[in-house]
């Protein structure tokens, strides 16, 4: 967009309005309403309709927005330390989460379903190289928790421990899978 001396302009990303006092190839000098002369790149400015008007030409405004969106570079999202240590996978082993007909199942069938699910999810995590898993087993009488610990002890490449008490309470076990074991 080309600017002329005495054009009333506004800055796109800031609440600055003023009058163009000088134009060069790479910058535009704008005298603000407060009397300061500031330098801007032409892509940072937009011409306002009428003198001292805050109403913009919609077409110019949309062009500037599109140009700004194209200039935005991909920024890596920085994770907080707490989020970095959060497990990548959660497996809820409560029976009502695994099946709809738990009322027709015996205790042995329920426990078998829960353990099969845990084993299948653990092996899936190992295949997909997921390092941390939380198995939510609940408190209850501790039968499922003991059986899970027995299952976890069969593997050499993992360690298990109580999951975060604040998030899960006492009814969860976190498993850490070592990824690069040398035989």
C-alpha positions, 0 to 999 in steps of 0.5 A, spaced: 500 500 500 502 506 498 502 512 503 502 520 502 504 525 506 497 528 510 494 521 510 491 519 517 493 512 518 493 507 524 498 502 526 495 495 525 498 491 532 498 497 536 493 503 538 496 508 535 493 513 530 497 519 526 498 523 520 504 521 515 509 526 515 514 523 510 515 517 506 521 513 504 522 506 500 522 502 506 519 506 512 513 511 513 514 517 518 508 518 522 506 524 527 502 521 533 496 525 536 501 526 542 506 529 537 511 524 537 514 522 530 515 514 529 517 510 524 513 504 521 514 499 516 508 500 510 505 493 512 504 495 519 500 501 517 493 502 514 489 508 512 483 510 516 477 513 512 476 520 513 480 525 518 481 522 525 476 516 523 477 510 527 473 506 521 478 502 516 476 500 509 474 493 510 478 490 504 485 494 506 484 491 513 483 484 511 489 484 506 493 486 512 491 481 516 492 476 511 499 478 510 500 478 518 498 471 518 503 469 512 508 472 516 507 469 523 512 463 523 511 457 527 513 458 534 514 451 538 510 451 544 514 450 550 511 445 555 511 447 563 515 442 567 509 439 570 506 438 563 513 434 561 512 429 566 505 427 565 504 420 563 502 420 555 497 415 556 492 413 562 488 406 562 482 406 566 481 399 569 474 400 572 470 395 570 464 399 568 469 403 563 471 396 560 464 393 559 456 394 559 454 388 562 458 387 568 452 385 572 452 378 569 460 377 570 463 373 576 468 377 580 473 372 576 471 374 569 471 381 571 478 381 574 480 377 567 478 382 563 481 388 567 488 384 567 487 382 559 486 390 558 492 392 562 496 387 559 494 389 552 495 396 553 502 395 556 504 391 550 501 397 546 505 402 549 511 398 549 510 397 541 509 405 540 515 407 545 510 410 550 514 411 556 509 413 561 502 410 563 498 410 568 493 404 570 487 407 574 485 401 578 481 404 584 482 403 591 477 397 593 480 391 596 486 391 593 486 385 589 486 388 582 492 392 584 496 386 587 495 382 580 497 388 576 504 388 580 504 381 579 503 382 571 508 388 571 514 384 575 514 379 569 517 385 565 524 387 565 524 393 562 519 397 566 518 400 573 512 401 577 510 406 583 504 410 586 501 415 581 501 422 583 496 422 589 494 429 587 491 427 581 489 420 582 489 419 589 491 412 592 487 408 586 493 408 580 499 406 579 504 409 574 509 405 569 515 407 566 518 403 561 525 403 559 526 404 552 533 402 550 535 396 554 542 393 551 541 385 551 
